[in-house]
Amino acid sequence: MLRKTTALLLVLSMLTVGLSAALAAESHSARTPLSGSSSAKLHNIALAVEAINGAVIPYGGRFSFNETVGPRTQSRGYETAPNGRGALVTGGGVAQAASTLYLALLENGDVQLDPIKTYGSRFNDGYVDDPDQAIVTDYDAGIDLSFTNRADTLTIEMWMTDAYVYCAITVGADGDGNNGGSWFVDAPFAPVGTVAPARRLVASASLDCGGDADVLHNVKLAADSVSDSALSSGDTFSFNDIVGPRKMRYGYVRAVNGRGARVTGGGVAQVASALWLAIKDRDDFAIVEKSTYGKKYNQSYVQSSADAILTDYASGRDFAFRYTGAGSVTVYTYVMDGKLYCDIYAN
């Protein structure tokens, strides 16, 4: 009887120790849905998930998504797939792994997140409900998801099923990178909610703004004015009406324009040029008014002078077009890392 009692006490003691270790640790978890993902996108996500799974960050240690996952190149096995804004890129889909990790990190108050970039209104997928939680990562541009661990040893586990990407983060446990078992896998996951239907990217273009800070300043002002412009079938887009006068009182500065002259608002025509590049080969946009710099063009943001759109609010030279397709579209223009992007989505 004494032997049985001693054995029972030993078992209870072991259970108590195991439970105490589990309770001493904290678990934070999240998941994002994979419904509708192409095989190439699933392949890319799986590569990123495999790279991250098992990462251990000690107290005071720093985690970098880009350093952990590495370059998203064909030589490393990545394929061309849609990214979070619907554009086909090598490694498209990898940002979903970053977003899943981010959602789990939001539940953990012991990590110090570095500044992040998100797709915001350009987000064109359904794996998160809030576009401001759709993380952008770009190895070449140095756009990263990174953080510093301010608590006990932190362990990251990521895995995939047919339906979801999962991330579970354990802080503490036995303090040596071993989470003490897989007990945390059964922790409740963050609710996913209703997945919003994805919009369709119908046109896009990009150009390099160059290194002139004044030009970039003006381009950003004009791009901000144009971005989020919605057009229903039959609506006309007028660049001058939307951007308005290029005056100092509206924040514009003197900068080089498409023919090399320094004028207030110089560079603004780059936004019109990006719009033109996005729609020029499409049948559902009809040009209403268009002028170019022609032989006077001496810059490099477009290759052909025929694509260097000239606009002038004061003289009434406009770039205008009509949307003739079905339904409606929304135009997004934005600057990221010195490049100007124009994306047009069917709503």
JOTA-V891332 format. One record per pair of residues at least 12 apart in sequence whose ideal C-beta (glycine too) atoms are under 6 Angstrom apart, sorted by the first residue. I is the first residue (numbers start at 1). J is the second residue. D is the distance in whole Angstrom. If there is no record, write none. Layout:
# JOTA-V891332
i=I j=J d=D
i=I j=J d=D
This chain:
# JOTA-V891332
i=21 j=180 d=5
i=22 j=183 d=5
i=24 j=172 d=5
i=25 j=170 d=5
i=25 j=172 d=4
i=25 j=173 d=4
i=26 j=171 d=5
i=26 j=172 d=6
i=27 j=170 d=5
i=27 j=184 d=4
i=27 j=187 d=4
i=28 j=104 d=5
i=28 j=107 d=4
i=28 j=108 d=5
i=28 j=169 d=5
i=29 j=104 d=6
i=29 j=168 d=4
i=29 j=187 d=5
i=29 j=189 d=5
i=30 j=100 d=6
i=30 j=103 d=4
i=30 j=104 d=4
i=30 j=167 d=5
i=30 j=190 d=4
i=31 j=164 d=4
i=31 j=166 d=5
i=31 j=189 d=5
i=32 j=96 d=6
i=32 j=100 d=5
i=32 j=127 d=4
i=32 j=165 d=5
i=33 j=127 d=6
i=33 j=164 d=6
i=33 j=192 d=6
i=33 j=195 d=6
i=34 j=163 d=6
i=38 j=81 d=6
i=40 j=79 d=4
i=40 j=81 d=4
i=41 j=81 d=4
i=41 j=92 d=6
i=41 j=93 d=4
i=43 j=79 d=6
i=44 j=78 d=5
i=44 j=81 d=6
i=44 j=91 d=5
i=44 j=93 d=4
i=44 j=94 d=5
i=45 j=93 d=5
i=45 j=96 d=6
i=45 j=97 d=5
i=47 j=77 d=6
i=48 j=69 d=5
i=48 j=94 d=5
i=48 j=97 d=4
i=49 j=97 d=5
i=49 j=158 d=4
i=49 j=160 d=6
i=51 j=68 d=6
i=51 j=69 d=5
i=52 j=68 d=6
i=52 j=156 d=6
i=52 j=158 d=5
i=53 j=157 d=6
i=53 j=158 d=5
i=55 j=156 d=4
i=56 j=155 d=5
i=56 j=177 d=4
i=57 j=149 d=4
i=57 j=154 d=5
i=58 j=153 d=5
i=61 j=149 d=5
i=62 j=148 d=5
i=63 j=147 d=6
i=64 j=144 d=6
i=64 j=146 d=4
i=65 j=98 d=5
i=65 j=137 d=6
i=65 j=144 d=6
i=65 j=145 d=4
i=66 j=139 d=5
i=66 j=144 d=5
i=71 j=139 d=5
i=72 j=90 d=6
i=72 j=91 d=3
i=72 j=94 d=6
i=72 j=139 d=6
i=74 j=90 d=6
i=78 j=90 d=5
i=78 j=91 d=4
i=81 j=93 d=5
i=84 j=119 d=5
i=84 j=123 d=6
i=84 j=125 d=5
i=84 j=134 d=5
i=85 j=119 d=6
i=85 j=122 d=4
i=85 j=124 d=5
i=86 j=124 d=4
i=86 j=201 d=3
i=95 j=135 d=6
i=95 j=137 d=5
i=96 j=127 d=5
i=98 j=135 d=4
i=98 j=137 d=5
i=98 j=145 d=5
i=99 j=128 d=6
i=99 j=134 d=6
i=99 j=135 d=5
i=100 j=165 d=5
i=100 j=167 d=5
i=101 j=167 d=5
i=102 j=135 d=5
i=103 j=190 d=6
i=104 j=167 d=4
i=104 j=169 d=5
i=110 j=150 d=5
i=110 j=151 d=3
i=111 j=147 d=5
i=111 j=149 d=6
i=112 j=147 d=6
i=112 j=148 d=4
i=112 j=150 d=6
i=113 j=147 d=5
i=114 j=146 d=5
i=117 j=136 d=4
i=117 j=143 d=5
i=118 j=132 d=5
i=118 j=134 d=5
i=118 j=135 d=6
i=119 j=131 d=6
i=119 j=134 d=4
i=119 j=136 d=6
i=122 j=332 d=5
i=124 j=198 d=6
i=124 j=199 d=5
i=124 j=201 d=6
i=125 j=198 d=5
i=126 j=195 d=4
i=126 j=196 d=5
i=126 j=198 d=5
i=129 j=193 d=5
i=141 j=337 d=5
i=151 j=171 d=5
i=152 j=171 d=6
i=152 j=172 d=4
i=152 j=175 d=6
i=153 j=175 d=6
i=153 j=177 d=6
i=154 j=171 d=5
i=155 j=170 d=5
i=155 j=179 d=5
i=156 j=169 d=6
i=168 j=184 d=5
i=170 j=184 d=5
i=199 j=345 d=4
i=200 j=346 d=5
i=201 j=345 d=6
i=202 j=344 d=5
i=202 j=346 d=5
i=203 j=278 d=4
i=203 j=279 d=6
i=203 j=282 d=6
i=203 j=344 d=4
i=204 j=278 d=6
i=204 j=343 d=5
i=205 j=274 d=5
i=205 j=277 d=4
i=205 j=278 d=4
i=205 j=342 d=5
i=206 j=339 d=6
i=206 j=341 d=5
i=207 j=274 d=6
i=207 j=301 d=5
i=207 j=340 d=5
i=208 j=339 d=6
i=209 j=338 d=6
i=209 j=340 d=5
i=214 j=253 d=5
i=214 j=255 d=4
i=215 j=255 d=4
i=215 j=267 d=4
i=217 j=253 d=6
i=218 j=252 d=5
i=218 j=255 d=5
i=218 j=265 d=6
i=218 j=267 d=4
i=218 j=268 d=5
i=219 j=267 d=5
i=219 j=270 d=5
i=219 j=340 d=6
i=220 j=335 d=5
i=221 j=251 d=6
i=222 j=243 d=5
i=222 j=268 d=4
i=222 j=271 d=4
i=223 j=271 d=5
i=223 j=333 d=4
i=223 j=334 d=6
i=223 j=335 d=6
i=225 j=242 d=6
i=225 j=243 d=5
i=226 j=242 d=6
i=226 j=271 d=6
i=226 j=333 d=5
i=227 j=332 d=5
i=227 j=333 d=5
i=227 j=334 d=6
i=229 j=331 d=5
i=230 j=328 d=6
i=230 j=330 d=5
i=231 j=323 d=4
i=231 j=329 d=5
i=232 j=328 d=4
i=235 j=323 d=6
i=236 j=288 d=6
i=236 j=320 d=6
i=236 j=322 d=5
i=237 j=321 d=5
i=238 j=318 d=6
i=238 j=320 d=5
i=239 j=272 d=5
i=239 j=311 d=5
i=239 j=318 d=6
i=239 j=319 d=4
i=240 j=313 d=5
i=240 j=318 d=5
i=245 j=313 d=5
i=246 j=264 d=6
i=246 j=265 d=3
i=246 j=268 d=6
i=246 j=313 d=6
i=248 j=264 d=6
i=252 j=264 d=5
i=252 j=265 d=4
i=255 j=267 d=5
i=258 j=293 d=4
i=258 j=297 d=5
i=258 j=299 d=5
i=258 j=308 d=5
i=259 j=293 d=6
i=259 j=296 d=4
i=259 j=298 d=6
i=260 j=298 d=5
i=269 j=309 d=5
i=269 j=311 d=5
i=270 j=301 d=5
i=270 j=340 d=6
i=271 j=333 d=6
i=272 j=309 d=4
i=272 j=311 d=5
i=272 j=319 d=4
i=273 j=302 d=5
i=273 j=307 d=6
i=273 j=308 d=6
i=273 j=309 d=5
i=274 j=340 d=5
i=274 j=342 d=4
i=275 j=342 d=6
i=276 j=309 d=5
i=278 j=342 d=5
i=278 j=344 d=6
i=284 j=324 d=5
i=284 j=325 d=3
i=285 j=321 d=5
i=286 j=322 d=5
i=286 j=324 d=5
i=287 j=321 d=5
i=288 j=320 d=4
i=288 j=321 d=6
i=288 j=322 d=6
i=289 j=318 d=5
i=289 j=320 d=4
i=290 j=319 d=6
i=291 j=310 d=4
i=291 j=317 d=5
i=292 j=306 d=6
i=292 j=308 d=5
i=292 j=310 d=6
i=293 j=305 d=6
i=293 j=308 d=4
i=293 j=310 d=5
i=328 j=347 d=5
i=329 j=344 d=5
i=329 j=346 d=6
i=330 j=345 d=5
i=330 j=347 d=6
i=331 j=344 d=5
